[in-house]
């Protein structure tokens, strides 16, 4: 009988807790969606996206230049400026 009471209590607690947890999750999700739809947030997100694209392009160019210079040193062709290395 004690096991049955325990299981009934556990089941009721689980159902009530899950329901309360879901309601709170829905509240948080709704608030997050509202913030994301705010035009000020969208503007800042767009600015950040453009900045990241710009920096990625710069980093890619710098990495390419470094790779070319490293390749030239490894193959013994001097530096990429056309000057011979001693």
Buried (B, 14 or more C-beta within 10 A) or exposed (E): EEEEEEEEEEEEEEEEEEEEEEEEEEEEEEEEEEEEEEEEEEEEEEEEEEEEEEEEEEEEEEEEEEEEEEEBEEEEEEEEEEEEEE
